[in-house]
Amino acid sequence: MLTQPEFDPVALQLGPIAVHWYGLTYLAAFALFMLLARRRLKHPPFVNLSAWKAQDVEDILFLGVMGVISGGRIGYCMIYKPDYYASHPLEVFAVWQGGMSFHGGMLGVIVAMVWFARSRQRPFLQVMDFVAPCVPTGLAAGRIGNFINGELWGRAAAADLPWAMVFRGAGDVPRHPSQIYQFLLEGCLLFVVLWLYARKPRATGQVAAVFLGGYGLLRFVAEYFREPDAFLGLLSLGLSMGQWLCVPMMLGGLLLWWWAGRSAQVAHG
């Protein structure tokens, strides 16, 4: 079995200013979004839509960052520790203490994209179709940050598993490196599937639907190898909170994909 490398969480110290690796993974996520979104402008149907400009990418990124940070923090406080934060409301703003929820962040991004769509008079699902393929690489960067920080480690694994790993702070038990599993599944694999799927003409909303259902499915699988939050444990049917939150994502993705395809057929007679 392996031992997790002892990364210094501080990548660069500039006097009193400490630049953390986790912060750099966020910057990498934003840079990758900018790169991929600019390429998306050259792909159908956006290359044929004169309303879409390079400035839209910057605006979407800014709004998305605001949505993911606020939604991720509020979602974590409301979903995972509602009683604690109800008693300590000021700590909701203490984001430096950690505690972010992907599902809350996704809702925050959706709200931000609703605002963008309305302000620019664009169809909401068209906006989400534009954004969806550019997101998984950012998720992948975040999982690398989790691995460097030695957080969100996996469940106990067989000692003879070649890549089983002992994480600092998690005792001497060999565990699944679930951050790497999520990097490969929710990040790399989902990106490849979405990028290729989006290159061909699709009904409006179907690309976003594949992201919604695809992430839900891959996260649901990865959660079987990830240690549940200690203060929650496993819930009904032996599933984690993360898995239960993925169930509506999978169902919603399937329904949206079907509805979008049906609507397109009706529109074309």
PyRosetta script that sets phi, psi and omega in degrees:
from pyrosetta import init, pose_from_sequence

init()
pose = pose_from_sequence("MLTQPEFDPVALQLGPIAVHWYGLTYLAAFALFMLLARRRLKHPPFVNLSAWKAQDVEDILFLGVMGVISGGRIGYCMIYKPDYYASHPLEVFAVWQGGMSFHGGMLGVIVAMVWFARSRQRPFLQVMDFVAPCVPTGLAAGRIGNFINGELWGRAAAADLPWAMVFRGAGDVPRHPSQIYQFLLEGCLLFVVLWLYARKPRATGQVAAVFLGGYGLLRFVAEYFREPDAFLGLLSLGLSMGQWLCVPMMLGGLLLWWWAGRSAQVAHG")
pose.set_psi(1, 164.5)
pose.set_omega(1, -175.6)
pose.set_phi(2, -106.3)
pose.set_psi(2, 163.9)
pose.set_omega(2, 173.7)
pose.set_phi(3, -117.9)
pose.set_psi(3, 132.7)
pose.set_omega(3, -179.2)
pose.set_phi(4, -60.6)
pose.set_psi(4, 131.5)
pose.set_omega(4, 177.4)
pose.set_phi(5, -58.9)
pose.set_psi(5, 144.3)
pose.set_omega(5, -179.6)
pose.set_phi(6, -86.9)
pose.set_psi(6, 84.3)
pose.set_omega(6, 178.0)
pose.set_phi(7, -73.7)
pose.set_psi(7, 139.8)
pose.set_omega(7, 168.3)
pose.set_phi(8, -78.3)
pose.set_psi(8, 119.4)
pose.set_omega(8, -178.0)
pose.set_phi(9, -60.8)
pose.set_psi(9, -20.4)
pose.set_omega(9, 178.6)
pose.set_phi(10, -92.4)
pose.set_psi(10, 116.2)
pose.set_omega(10, -179.3)
pose.set_phi(11, -80.4)
pose.set_psi(11, -33.5)
pose.set_omega(11, -175.3)
pose.set_phi(12, -152.3)
pose.set_psi(12, 131.9)
pose.set_omega(12, 178.6)
pose.set_phi(13, -112.5)
pose.set_psi(13, 115.4)
pose.set_omega(13, 178.6)
pose.set_phi(14, -114.2)
pose.set_psi(14, 86.1)
pose.set_omega(14, -175.9)
pose.set_phi(15, 63.0)
pose.set_psi(15, -124.2)
pose.set_omega(15, 179.8)
pose.set_phi(16, -80.1)
pose.set_psi(16, -5.9)
pose.set_omega(16, -176.3)
pose.set_phi(17, -96.3)
pose.set_psi(17, 122.6)
pose.set_omega(17, 178.3)
pose.set_phi(18, -108.2)
pose.set_psi(18, 124.1)
pose.set_omega(18, 177.6)
pose.set_phi(19, -99.5)
pose.set_psi(19, 113.8)
pose.set_omega(19, -176.8)
pose.set_phi(20, -88.2)
pose.set_psi(20, 150.6)
pose.set_omega(20, 176.7)
pose.set_phi(21, -58.4)
pose.set_psi(21, -37.9)
pose.set_omega(21, -177.6)
pose.set_phi(22, -63.3)
pose.set_psi(22, -39.1)
pose.set_omega(22, 176.3)
pose.set_phi(23, -64.4)
pose.set_psi(23, -36.9)
pose.set_omega(23, 179.0)
pose.set_phi(24, -67.5)
pose.set_psi(24, -31.9)
pose.set_omega(24, 177.1)
pose.set_phi(25, -67.9)
pose.set_psi(25, -33.4)
pose.set_omega(25, 174.9)
pose.set_phi(26, -65.2)
pose.set_psi(26, -43.3)
pose.set_omega(26, 177.8)
pose.set_phi(27, -62.4)
pose.set_psi(27, -39.8)
pose.set_omega(27, 177.1)
pose.set_phi(28, -62.3)
pose.set_psi(28, -40.1)
pose.set_omega(28, 178.7)
pose.set_phi(29, -62.2)
pose.set_psi(29, -43.5)
pose.set_omega(29, -180.0)
pose.set_phi(30, -66.3)
pose.set_psi(30, -40.5)
pose.set_omega(30, 179.9)
pose.set_phi(31, -65.4)
pose.set_psi(31, -41.0)
pose.set_omega(31, 178.6)
pose.set_phi(32, -64.9)
pose.set_psi(32, -38.5)
pose.set_omega(32, 177.3)
pose.set_phi(33, -61.3)
pose.set_psi(33, -46.0)
pose.set_omega(33, 179.8)
pose.set_phi(34, -58.8)
pose.set_psi(34, -45.7)
pose.set_omega(34, -178.6)
pose.set_phi(35, -62.2)
pose.set_psi(35, -49.7)
pose.set_omega(35, -176.3)
pose.set_phi(36, -70.4)
pose.set_psi(36, -38.3)
pose.set_omega(36, -179.3)
pose.set_phi(37, -65.4)
pose.set_psi(37, -37.1)
pose.set_omega(37, 176.8)
pose.set_phi(38, -65.2)
pose.set_psi(38, -34.5)
pose.set_omega(38, 175.4)
pose.set_phi(39, -69.9)
pose.set_psi(39, -34.6)
pose.set_omega(39, 178.5)
pose.set_phi(40, -61.4)
pose.set_psi(40, -30.9)
pose.set_omega(40, 178.8)
pose.set_phi(41, -62.2)
pose.set_psi(41, -21.1)
pose.set_omega(41, -179.0)
pose.set_phi(42, -94.7)
pose.set_psi(42, -0.4)
pose.set_omega(42, -179.2)
pose.set_phi(43, -101.6)
pose.set_psi(43, 151.3)
pose.set_omega(43, 172.7)
pose.set_phi(44, -64.0)
pose.set_psi(44, 147.5)
pose.set_omega(44, -1.3)
pose.set_phi(45, -87.6)
pose.set_psi(45, -2.1)
pose.set_omega(45, -169.6)
pose.set_phi(46, -70.2)
pose.set_psi(46, -30.3)
pose.set_omega(46, 179.0)
pose.set_phi(47, -64.7)
pose.set_psi(47, -23.2)
pose.set_omega(47, -179.7)
pose.set_phi(48, -97.7)
pose.set_psi(48, 2.3)
pose.set_omega(48, -179.4)
pose.set_phi(49, -107.4)
pose.set_psi(49, 107.0)
pose.set_omega(49, -174.4)
pose.set_phi(50, -64.3)
pose.set_psi(50, -20.8)
pose.set_omega(50, -178.3)
pose.set_phi(51, -68.7)
pose.set_psi(51, -23.7)
pose.set_omega(51, -176.3)
pose.set_phi(52, -85.4)
pose.set_psi(52, 123.9)
pose.set_omega(52, -177.6)
pose.set_phi(53, -127.5)
pose.set_psi(53, 167.7)
pose.set_omega(53, 178.3)
pose.set_phi(54, -62.1)
pose.set_psi(54, -32.1)
pose.set_omega(54, 179.0)
pose.set_phi(55, -60.9)
pose.set_psi(55, -29.0)
pose.set_omega(55, 179.3)
pose.set_phi(56, -61.8)
pose.set_psi(56, -35.4)
pose.set_omega(56, -179.3)
pose.set_phi(57, -62.5)
pose.set_psi(57, -45.3)
pose.set_omega(57, -179.5)
pose.set_phi(58, -65.2)
pose.set_psi(58, -40.9)
pose.set_omega(58, -180.0)
pose.set_phi(59, -66.7)
pose.set_psi(59, -42.7)
pose.set_omega(59, 179.0)
pose.set_phi(60, -63.4)
pose.set_psi(60, -41.0)
pose.set_omega(60, 179.4)
pose.set_phi(61, -63.3)
pose.set_psi(61, -46.1)
pose.set_omega(61, -179.8)
pose.set_phi(62, -59.7)
pose.set_psi(62, -49.4)
pose.set_omega(62, -179.8)
pose.set_phi(63, -64.6)
pose.set_psi(63, -38.4)
pose.set_omega(63, 179.2)
pose.set_phi(64, -63.4)
pose.set_psi(64, -40.9)
pose.set_omega(64, 178.3)
pose.set_phi(65, -61.9)
pose.set_psi(65, -45.3)
pose.set_omega(65, 178.4)
pose.set_phi(66, -61.3)
pose.set_psi(66, -41.3)
pose.set_omega(66, -179.0)
pose.set_phi(67, -68.0)
pose.set_psi(67, -42.5)
pose.set_omega(67, -175.9)
pose.set_phi(68, -71.4)
pose.set_psi(68, -35.7)
pose.set_omega(68, -180.0)
pose.set_phi(69, -72.1)
pose.set_psi(69, -50.5)
pose.set_omega(69, -178.8)
pose.set_phi(70, -67.6)
pose.set_psi(70, -45.7)
pose.set_omega(70, 179.8)
pose.set_phi(71, -66.5)
pose.set_psi(71, -39.6)
pose.set_omega(71, -179.8)
pose.set_phi(72, -64.0)
pose.set_psi(72, -40.0)
pose.set_omega(72, -179.3)
pose.set_phi(73, -72.7)
pose.set_psi(73, -48.2)
pose.set_omega(73, -179.8)
pose.set_phi(74, -63.1)
pose.set_psi(74, -40.5)
pose.set_omega(74, 178.9)
pose.set_phi(75, -61.8)
pose.set_psi(75, -42.0)
pose.set_omega(75, 178.8)
pose.set_phi(76, -61.9)
pose.set_psi(76, -45.7)
pose.set_omega(76, -177.6)
pose.set_phi(77, -64.6)
pose.set_psi(77, -38.3)
pose.set_omega(77, -176.0)
pose.set_phi(78, -82.3)
pose.set_psi(78, -33.2)
pose.set_omega(78, -174.6)
pose.set_phi(79, -88.4)
pose.set_psi(79, -44.6)
pose.set_omega(79, -170.0)
pose.set_phi(80, -96.6)
pose.set_psi(80, -35.7)
pose.set_omega(80, -177.7)
pose.set_phi(81, -137.5)
pose.set_psi(81, 56.8)
pose.set_omega(81, -175.8)
pose.set_phi(82, -63.4)
pose.set_psi(82, -40.0)
pose.set_omega(82, -177.9)
pose.set_phi(83, -66.2)
pose.set_psi(83, -41.7)
pose.set_omega(83, -178.4)
pose.set_phi(84, -63.3)
pose.set_psi(84, -47.9)
pose.set_omega(84, -175.9)
pose.set_phi(85, -75.7)
pose.set_psi(85, -21.5)
pose.set_omega(85, 172.6)
pose.set_phi(86, -67.3)
pose.set_psi(86, -31.6)
pose.set_omega(86, 178.1)
pose.set_phi(87, -86.4)
pose.set_psi(87, -20.3)
pose.set_omega(87, -179.3)
pose.set_phi(88, -130.3)
pose.set_psi(88, 65.2)
pose.set_omega(88, -172.1)
pose.set_phi(89, -60.9)
pose.set_psi(89, -32.1)
pose.set_omega(89, -178.7)
pose.set_phi(90, -67.6)
pose.set_psi(90, -23.4)
pose.set_omega(90, -179.5)
pose.set_phi(91, -74.0)
pose.set_psi(91, -10.1)
pose.set_omega(91, 173.5)
pose.set_phi(92, -57.7)
pose.set_psi(92, -32.3)
pose.set_omega(92, -176.7)
pose.set_phi(93, -85.7)
pose.set_psi(93, -6.1)
pose.set_omega(93, -177.3)
pose.set_phi(94, -84.4)
pose.set_psi(94, 65.7)
pose.set_omega(94, -176.1)
pose.set_phi(95, -66.2)
pose.set_psi(95, -22.2)
pose.set_omega(95, 179.9)
pose.set_phi(96, -68.6)
pose.set_psi(96, -14.7)
pose.set_omega(96, 177.9)
pose.set_phi(97, -81.6)
pose.set_psi(97, -5.0)
pose.set_omega(97, -178.8)
pose.set_phi(98, 89.6)
pose.set_psi(98, 167.6)
pose.set_omega(98, 179.2)
pose.set_phi(99, 109.6)
pose.set_psi(99, 86.9)
pose.set_omega(99, 178.5)
pose.set_phi(100, -133.5)
pose.set_psi(100, 144.6)
pose.set_omega(100, 179.6)
pose.set_phi(101, -114.1)
pose.set_psi(101, 127.5)
pose.set_omega(101, 177.2)
pose.set_phi(102, -61.9)
pose.set_psi(102, -45.3)
pose.set_omega(102, -176.0)
pose.set_phi(103, -63.8)
pose.set_psi(103, -38.2)
pose.set_omega(103, 174.7)
pose.set_phi(104, -66.1)
pose.set_psi(104, -41.0)
pose.set_omega(104, 177.3)
pose.set_phi(105, -62.3)
pose.set_psi(105, -37.1)
pose.set_omega(105, 178.7)
pose.set_phi(106, -64.6)
pose.set_psi(106, -41.9)
pose.set_omega(106, 177.3)
pose.set_phi(107, -63.8)
pose.set_psi(107, -37.6)
pose.set_omega(107, 177.2)
pose.set_phi(108, -63.1)
pose.set_psi(108, -40.1)
pose.set_omega(108, 177.8)
pose.set_phi(109, -66.3)
pose.set_psi(109, -40.3)
pose.set_omega(109, 179.1)
pose.set_phi(110, -60.1)
pose.set_psi(110, -44.3)
pose.set_omega(110, 178.0)
pose.set_phi(111, -61.0)
pose.set_psi(111, -43.0)
pose.set_omega(111, 179.7)
pose.set_phi(112, -63.9)
pose.set_psi(112, -38.7)
pose.set_omega(112, -179.8)
pose.set_phi(113, -73.4)
pose.set_psi(113, -28.9)
pose.set_omega(113, 172.8)
pose.set_phi(114, -62.3)
pose.set_psi(114, -44.6)
pose.set_omega(114, 178.9)
pose.set_phi(115, -62.3)
pose.set_psi(115, -44.5)
pose.set_omega(115, 179.5)
pose.set_phi(116, -61.6)
pose.set_psi(116, -46.7)
pose.set_omega(116, -178.2)
pose.set_phi(117, -60.3)
pose.set_psi(117, -43.1)
pose.set_omega(117, -179.3)
pose.set_phi(118, -69.9)
pose.set_psi(118, -40.2)
pose.set_omega(118, -177.9)
pose.set_phi(119, -69.2)
pose.set_psi(119, -28.2)
pose.set_omega(119, 179.8)
pose.set_phi(120, -103.0)
pose.set_psi(120, 1.3)
pose.set_omega(120, -179.9)
pose.set_phi(121, 56.1)
pose.set_psi(121, 49.6)
pose.set_omega(121, 176.3)
pose.set_phi(122, -113.1)
pose.set_psi(122, 149.8)
pose.set_omega(122, 173.5)
pose.set_phi(123, -62.4)
pose.set_psi(123, 131.6)
pose.set_omega(123, -177.3)
pose.set_phi(124, -57.0)
pose.set_psi(124, -45.4)
pose.set_omega(124, -177.5)
pose.set_phi(125, -67.8)
pose.set_psi(125, -28.7)
pose.set_omega(125, 174.8)
pose.set_phi(126, -65.2)
pose.set_psi(126, -41.1)
pose.set_omega(126, 177.4)
pose.set_phi(127, -62.8)
pose.set_psi(127, -44.0)
pose.set_omega(127, -179.2)
pose.set_phi(128, -67.4)
pose.set_psi(128, -34.4)
pose.set_omega(128, 175.2)
pose.set_phi(129, -63.5)
pose.set_psi(129, -35.5)
pose.set_omega(129, 177.9)
pose.set_phi(130, -67.2)
pose.set_psi(130, -43.7)
pose.set_omega(130, -173.3)
pose.set_phi(131, -75.6)
pose.set_psi(131, -39.5)
pose.set_omega(131, -167.1)
pose.set_phi(132, -52.2)
pose.set_psi(132, -48.2)
pose.set_omega(132, -177.1)
pose.set_phi(133, -69.2)
pose.set_psi(133, -13.9)
pose.set_omega(133, -177.4)
pose.set_phi(134, -91.4)
pose.set_psi(134, -2.5)
pose.set_omega(134, -173.4)
pose.set_phi(135, -89.1)
pose.set_psi(135, -41.3)
pose.set_omega(135, -171.8)
pose.set_phi(136, -58.0)
pose.set_psi(136, -32.4)
pose.set_omega(136, 179.4)
pose.set_phi(137, -65.8)
pose.set_psi(137, -32.0)
pose.set_omega(137, 175.1)
pose.set_phi(138, -67.9)
pose.set_psi(138, -38.2)
pose.set_omega(138, 175.9)
pose.set_phi(139, -63.5)
pose.set_psi(139, -39.3)
pose.set_omega(139, 178.3)
pose.set_phi(140, -62.1)
pose.set_psi(140, -42.9)
pose.set_omega(140, 178.7)
pose.set_phi(141, -61.5)
pose.set_psi(141, -40.1)
pose.set_omega(141, 178.9)
pose.set_phi(142, -62.6)
pose.set_psi(142, -38.1)
pose.set_omega(142, 179.3)
pose.set_phi(143, -68.4)
pose.set_psi(143, -32.3)
pose.set_omega(143, 174.4)
pose.set_phi(144, -64.2)
pose.set_psi(144, -39.6)
pose.set_omega(144, 176.1)
pose.set_phi(145, -61.8)
pose.set_psi(145, -41.2)
pose.set_omega(145, 176.6)
pose.set_phi(146, -60.1)
pose.set_psi(146, -40.8)
pose.set_omega(146, -178.9)
pose.set_phi(147, -67.0)
pose.set_psi(147, -44.5)
pose.set_omega(147, 179.5)
pose.set_phi(148, -60.9)
pose.set_psi(148, -40.3)
pose.set_omega(148, 179.9)
pose.set_phi(149, -74.7)
pose.set_psi(149, -12.3)
pose.set_omega(149, -178.2)
pose.set_phi(150, 67.6)
pose.set_psi(150, 39.0)
pose.set_omega(150, -178.4)
pose.set_phi(151, -121.5)
pose.set_psi(151, 164.5)
pose.set_omega(151, 179.5)
pose.set_phi(152, 55.3)
pose.set_psi(152, 43.7)
pose.set_omega(152, -178.6)
pose.set_phi(153, -71.7)
pose.set_psi(153, 174.4)
pose.set_omega(153, -173.3)
pose.set_phi(154, -90.9)
pose.set_psi(154, 178.3)
pose.set_omega(154, 177.2)
pose.set_phi(155, -76.1)
pose.set_psi(155, 166.9)
pose.set_omega(155, 179.6)
pose.set_phi(156, -58.8)
pose.set_psi(156, 139.8)
pose.set_omega(156, -179.0)
pose.set_phi(157, -124.6)
pose.set_psi(157, 162.4)
pose.set_omega(157, 176.1)
pose.set_phi(158, -63.2)
pose.set_psi(158, 137.4)
pose.set_omega(158, -177.2)
pose.set_phi(159, -62.5)
pose.set_psi(159, -23.8)
pose.set_omega(159, -179.1)
pose.set_phi(160, -88.5)
pose.set_psi(160, 2.9)
pose.set_omega(160, 174.2)
pose.set_phi(161, -69.0)
pose.set_psi(161, 120.8)
pose.set_omega(161, -172.0)
pose.set_phi(162, -55.8)
pose.set_psi(162, -32.8)
pose.set_omega(162, -177.1)
pose.set_phi(163, -105.6)
pose.set_psi(163, 12.7)
pose.set_omega(163, 174.0)
pose.set_phi(164, -60.4)
pose.set_psi(164, 144.8)
pose.set_omega(164, -170.0)
pose.set_phi(165, -138.0)
pose.set_psi(165, 140.6)
pose.set_omega(165, 173.7)
pose.set_phi(166, -94.0)
pose.set_psi(166, 121.8)
pose.set_omega(166, -178.8)
pose.set_phi(167, -100.0)
pose.set_psi(167, 137.6)
pose.set_omega(167, 176.7)
pose.set_phi(168, -63.5)
pose.set_psi(168, 134.7)
pose.set_omega(168, -177.9)
pose.set_phi(169, 90.3)
pose.set_psi(169, -5.3)
pose.set_omega(169, -178.3)
pose.set_phi(170, -117.4)
pose.set_psi(170, 22.0)
pose.set_omega(170, 179.6)
pose.set_phi(171, 77.2)
pose.set_psi(171, -164.1)
pose.set_omega(171, -177.8)
pose.set_phi(172, -99.9)
pose.set_psi(172, 12.0)
pose.set_omega(172, -177.8)
pose.set_phi(173, -79.5)
pose.set_psi(173, 128.0)
pose.set_omega(173, 174.6)
pose.set_phi(174, -68.5)
pose.set_psi(174, 136.8)
pose.set_omega(174, -174.7)
pose.set_phi(175, -131.1)
pose.set_psi(175, 162.0)
pose.set_omega(175, 172.1)
pose.set_phi(176, -70.8)
pose.set_psi(176, 132.8)
pose.set_omega(176, 173.5)
pose.set_phi(177, -76.7)
pose.set_psi(177, 74.3)
pose.set_omega(177, -170.8)
pose.set_phi(178, -64.7)
pose.set_psi(178, -24.7)
pose.set_omega(178, 176.4)
pose.set_phi(179, -62.3)
pose.set_psi(179, -38.1)
pose.set_omega(179, 178.8)
pose.set_phi(180, -71.2)
pose.set_psi(180, -38.1)
pose.set_omega(180, 175.3)
pose.set_phi(181, -58.1)
pose.set_psi(181, -45.3)
pose.set_omega(181, -178.5)
pose.set_phi(182, -69.8)
pose.set_psi(182, -35.2)
pose.set_omega(182, 174.2)
pose.set_phi(183, -57.4)
pose.set_psi(183, -44.1)
pose.set_omega(183, -177.2)
pose.set_phi(184, -74.9)
pose.set_psi(184, -39.2)
pose.set_omega(184, -175.4)
pose.set_phi(185, -83.3)
pose.set_psi(185, -64.1)
pose.set_omega(185, -175.7)
pose.set_phi(186, -72.9)
pose.set_psi(186, -22.3)
pose.set_omega(186, -179.6)
pose.set_phi(187, -95.2)
pose.set_psi(187, -74.7)
pose.set_omega(187, -172.3)
pose.set_phi(188, -68.7)
pose.set_psi(188, -53.1)
pose.set_omega(188, -176.5)
pose.set_phi(189, -63.5)
pose.set_psi(189, -46.4)
pose.set_omega(189, -179.2)
pose.set_phi(190, -63.1)
pose.set_psi(190, -37.1)
pose.set_omega(190, 177.7)
pose.set_phi(191, -62.1)
pose.set_psi(191, -48.6)
pose.set_omega(191, -178.4)
pose.set_phi(192, -60.6)
pose.set_psi(192, -46.5)
pose.set_omega(192, -179.7)
pose.set_phi(193, -60.1)
pose.set_psi(193, -48.6)
pose.set_omega(193, -177.0)
pose.set_phi(194, -67.3)
pose.set_psi(194, -42.6)
pose.set_omega(194, -177.2)
pose.set_phi(195, -63.1)
pose.set_psi(195, -42.6)
pose.set_omega(195, 178.9)
pose.set_phi(196, -70.6)
pose.set_psi(196, -41.2)
pose.set_omega(196, -179.3)
pose.set_phi(197, -62.8)
pose.set_psi(197, -38.5)
pose.set_omega(197, -175.8)
pose.set_phi(198, -76.9)
pose.set_psi(198, -11.6)
pose.set_omega(198, -178.0)
pose.set_phi(199, -74.3)
pose.set_psi(199, -18.0)
pose.set_omega(199, 179.7)
pose.set_phi(200, -105.2)
pose.set_psi(200, 156.4)
pose.set_omega(200, -179.4)
pose.set_phi(201, -59.1)
pose.set_psi(201, 130.7)
pose.set_omega(201, 178.8)
pose.set_phi(202, -133.3)
pose.set_psi(202, 155.0)
pose.set_omega(202, 174.0)
pose.set_phi(203, -64.0)
pose.set_psi(203, 143.1)
pose.set_omega(203, -179.5)
pose.set_phi(204, -57.2)
pose.set_psi(204, 124.2)
pose.set_omega(204, -179.5)
pose.set_phi(205, 105.3)
pose.set_psi(205, -17.2)
pose.set_omega(205, -175.4)
pose.set_phi(206, -74.8)
pose.set_psi(206, -32.3)
pose.set_omega(206, 177.1)
pose.set_phi(207, -66.6)
pose.set_psi(207, -44.4)
pose.set_omega(207, 176.6)
pose.set_phi(208, -61.9)
pose.set_psi(208, -36.4)
pose.set_omega(208, 179.8)
pose.set_phi(209, -64.6)
pose.set_psi(209, -39.5)
pose.set_omega(209, 179.3)
pose.set_phi(210, -66.5)
pose.set_psi(210, -38.0)
pose.set_omega(210, 176.0)
pose.set_phi(211, -62.9)
pose.set_psi(211, -47.9)
pose.set_omega(211, -176.8)
pose.set_phi(212, -60.1)
pose.set_psi(212, -52.4)
pose.set_omega(212, -179.3)
pose.set_phi(213, -71.2)
pose.set_psi(213, -37.6)
pose.set_omega(213, -178.6)
pose.set_phi(214, -66.7)
pose.set_psi(214, -45.2)
pose.set_omega(214, 177.4)
pose.set_phi(215, -63.1)
pose.set_psi(215, -44.9)
pose.set_omega(215, -180.0)
pose.set_phi(216, -56.5)
pose.set_psi(216, -43.9)
pose.set_omega(216, -179.3)
pose.set_phi(217, -66.6)
pose.set_psi(217, -48.4)
pose.set_omega(217, -176.1)
pose.set_phi(218, -68.6)
pose.set_psi(218, -37.5)
pose.set_omega(218, 176.5)
pose.set_phi(219, -67.5)
pose.set_psi(219, -38.6)
pose.set_omega(219, 178.4)
pose.set_phi(220, -58.8)
pose.set_psi(220, -44.0)
pose.set_omega(220, 179.5)
pose.set_phi(221, -66.4)
pose.set_psi(221, -46.7)
pose.set_omega(221, -177.1)
pose.set_phi(222, -62.1)
pose.set_psi(222, -30.4)
pose.set_omega(222, -178.3)
pose.set_phi(223, -64.5)
pose.set_psi(223, -21.9)
pose.set_omega(223, 176.6)
pose.set_phi(224, -66.1)
pose.set_psi(224, -18.8)
pose.set_omega(224, -178.3)
pose.set_phi(225, -108.9)
pose.set_psi(225, -2.9)
pose.set_omega(225, -177.1)
pose.set_phi(226, -101.7)
pose.set_psi(226, 135.3)
pose.set_omega(226, 179.4)
pose.set_phi(227, -64.5)
pose.set_psi(227, 126.0)
pose.set_omega(227, 178.3)
pose.set_phi(228, -64.4)
pose.set_psi(228, 156.2)
pose.set_omega(228, 176.3)
pose.set_phi(229, -57.0)
pose.set_psi(229, 132.0)
pose.set_omega(229, -174.3)
pose.set_phi(230, -60.0)
pose.set_psi(230, -34.0)
pose.set_omega(230, -176.7)
pose.set_phi(231, -82.1)
pose.set_psi(231, -4.7)
pose.set_omega(231, 177.7)
pose.set_phi(232, -116.7)
pose.set_psi(232, -41.9)
pose.set_omega(232, -175.3)
pose.set_phi(233, 66.9)
pose.set_psi(233, -158.1)
pose.set_omega(233, 177.2)
pose.set_phi(234, -89.0)
pose.set_psi(234, 144.9)
pose.set_omega(234, -177.7)
pose.set_phi(235, -104.0)
pose.set_psi(235, -153.5)
pose.set_omega(235, -177.7)
pose.set_phi(236, -56.0)
pose.set_psi(236, 143.1)
pose.set_omega(236, 179.0)
pose.set_phi(237, 62.0)
pose.set_psi(237, 18.6)
pose.set_omega(237, 178.3)
pose.set_phi(238, 72.1)
pose.set_psi(238, 20.1)
pose.set_omega(238, -179.2)
pose.set_phi(239, -100.3)
pose.set_psi(239, 151.3)
pose.set_omega(239, 177.7)
pose.set_phi(240, -82.7)
pose.set_psi(240, 168.9)
pose.set_omega(240, 176.2)
pose.set_phi(241, -59.7)
pose.set_psi(241, -41.7)
pose.set_omega(241, 178.8)
pose.set_phi(242, -58.3)
pose.set_psi(242, -40.2)
pose.set_omega(242, 179.6)
pose.set_phi(243, -67.8)
pose.set_psi(243, -41.9)
pose.set_omega(243, 179.1)
pose.set_phi(244, -63.5)
pose.set_psi(244, -35.5)
pose.set_omega(244, 178.2)
pose.set_phi(245, -71.1)
pose.set_psi(245, -21.8)
pose.set_omega(245, 178.6)
pose.set_phi(246, -80.9)
pose.set_psi(246, -22.4)
pose.set_omega(246, -178.7)
pose.set_phi(247, -58.7)
pose.set_psi(247, -51.3)
pose.set_omega(247, 177.5)
pose.set_phi(248, -64.1)
pose.set_psi(248, -26.9)
pose.set_omega(248, 176.9)
pose.set_phi(249, -65.8)
pose.set_psi(249, -45.5)
pose.set_omega(249, 179.8)
pose.set_phi(250, -63.8)
pose.set_psi(250, -46.4)
pose.set_omega(250, 179.7)
pose.set_phi(251, -65.2)
pose.set_psi(251, -42.5)
pose.set_omega(251, 178.9)
pose.set_phi(252, -63.5)
pose.set_psi(252, -38.8)
pose.set_omega(252, 178.2)
pose.set_phi(253, -63.6)
pose.set_psi(253, -43.4)
pose.set_omega(253, 178.9)
pose.set_phi(254, -64.1)
pose.set_psi(254, -45.2)
pose.set_omega(254, -179.5)
pose.set_phi(255, -65.3)
pose.set_psi(255, -41.6)
pose.set_omega(255, 179.9)
pose.set_phi(256, -65.5)
pose.set_psi(256, -41.1)
pose.set_omega(256, 179.8)
pose.set_phi(257, -62.8)
pose.set_psi(257, -43.9)
pose.set_omega(257, 179.6)
pose.set_phi(258, -65.7)
pose.set_psi(258, -46.8)
pose.set_omega(258, -178.4)
pose.set_phi(259, -62.9)
pose.set_psi(259, -42.0)
pose.set_omega(259, -179.4)
pose.set_phi(260, -63.7)
pose.set_psi(260, -42.7)
pose.set_omega(260, 178.9)
pose.set_phi(261, -65.8)
pose.set_psi(261, -40.5)
pose.set_omega(261, 179.3)
pose.set_phi(262, -66.2)
pose.set_psi(262, -41.9)
pose.set_omega(262, 179.9)
pose.set_phi(263, -63.0)
pose.set_psi(263, -38.4)
pose.set_omega(263, 179.3)
pose.set_phi(264, -66.4)
pose.set_psi(264, -38.1)
pose.set_omega(264, 178.6)
pose.set_phi(265, -66.1)
pose.set_psi(265, -41.1)
pose.set_omega(265, 178.8)
pose.set_phi(266, -65.4)
pose.set_psi(266, -39.6)
pose.set_omega(266, -178.1)
pose.set_phi(267, -65.3)
pose.set_psi(267, -31.1)
pose.set_omega(267, -178.5)
pose.set_phi(268, -96.4)
pose.set_psi(268, 11.3)
pose.set_omega(268, 175.5)
pose.set_phi(269, 83.1)
pose.dump_pdb("model.pdb")
